Structure formats: structure tokens, C-alpha cells
């Protein structure tokens, strides 16, 4: 059963699918971590939501491929983006984490962090970007966490072989790598007992 659980975990895609902008989500702290370890939640009164699609389209650091993905919604008015507001850089205004995915299979194609411009006003600066396939950005105890699914020969889109995770911390006006690790997902399947497990007797 434990092996089957690992297999199902490996088949979970790196992103959560197509989402339109919404209210920020507060994640409960992991066991053993005090609530103060997590980024301060942003209240509705202090949060200024942004047009993430317009921000990406107007950003010269965003590739043409990503901008073409954002040329039109996947369905109705839902663009293939996920937007999170959190404190990563110590700025007074919350930082904006944007994940861009493909419409067809929700595979990450771009992860970005925007910081309110030091010059003031309503402008934002791109302080982090990663456009490698299957990339996804999140927050871990106030640090930026970038995960990438890894695929071996014959892997289906749903079921990668593993995952690379890199943690970055804001230092000296940039994100510096803090830690990284790799996880190999189990490919074990439960098909019943093998030949050596049969309880046979001579007779």
C-alpha cells in the first residue's frame, strides 16, 4: 500500500490546473513549524490584486512562447495562470508569484516573482523568472520554492519519474539559492504475488 501511495503521488502533476485570479490562499503550517515561520497572510483590506496576464504580456523578460499561451483564455475568461500573493522580499507590499501552464495538460511553462517597484506607484519589477518545462513556484516558510518534474524515457505526462526542488531566499536585492534536493518517485505496482510468492507443495 505504501508503494501504491508513492506511485499516486508521482502521478500528481506539478501544477493544480487552470485557474483564474482569485483571493490569496493561506496554507496551514506543516507539523513542527510555528505559524510565524510562514509568510504573513495578506488581508483583503491591504491586498491590491493585479492583472497578472497584462503584467506578463508587458514584461520584456517573458518569452514569446509564454505570451502566445496567454494570447487568449483556455475557456471562457480563465487563463492558464495561478497567482499567489505573499511576502518573500521583505517589501511592505506583498510580492506576486505567477505560474503559467499549458491549457491542454496544465504543465508549467513559466514561474515568475514580481516585487512592487522601489520607485513607488503601481509598477512591479520582475525579480525572478524560470521558463524551463514543468516548472512551478510556491512559498515554503517565507522562502521561494521552485519545483520541476523530471521525466524518464517512456514516462507519461501524468506520471513523472521524480522531482527537483530548489529553495531561494531573498538576500542583497536578489534571490540566492538556499537548498536543493531531488526525489525519485516509486514506480512499483501491485499486480499480485510473484512466482516466488506462491505457496506450493510437492505432491
JOPESUL-V23311 format. One record per backbone hydrogen bond with DSSP energy under -1.0 kcal/mol. NH is the residue of the N-H (numbers start at 1). CO is the residue of the C=O. Records with the same first field share a line. If there is no record, write none. Layout:
NH = CO ; CO
This chain:
5 = 1
6 = 2
7 = 3
8 = 4
9 = 5
10 = 6
11 = 7
12 = 9
33 = 30
37 = 34
38 = 35
47 = 43
52 = 50
55 = 51
56 = 52
57 = 53
58 = 54
59 = 56
62 = 59
67 = 63
68 = 64
69 = 65
70 = 66
71 = 68
74 = 78
75 = 78
78 = 75
81 = 19 ; 79
82 = 99
84 = 97
86 = 95
95 = 86
96 = 114
97 = 84
98 = 112
99 = 82
100 = 110
101 = 80
102 = 107
106 = 102
109 = 100
110 = 100
111 = 130
112 = 98
113 = 128
114 = 96
115 = 125
117 = 123
120 = 117
125 = 115
127 = 113
128 = 113
130 = 111
134 = 108
135 = 132
136 = 147
138 = 145
140 = 143
143 = 140
144 = 168
145 = 138
146 = 166
147 = 136
148 = 164
149 = 134
150 = 162
155 = 152
161 = 150
162 = 150
163 = 183
164 = 148
165 = 181
166 = 146
167 = 179
168 = 144
169 = 176
171 = 174
176 = 169
178 = 167
179 = 167
181 = 165
183 = 163
185 = 161
197 = 194
200 = 198
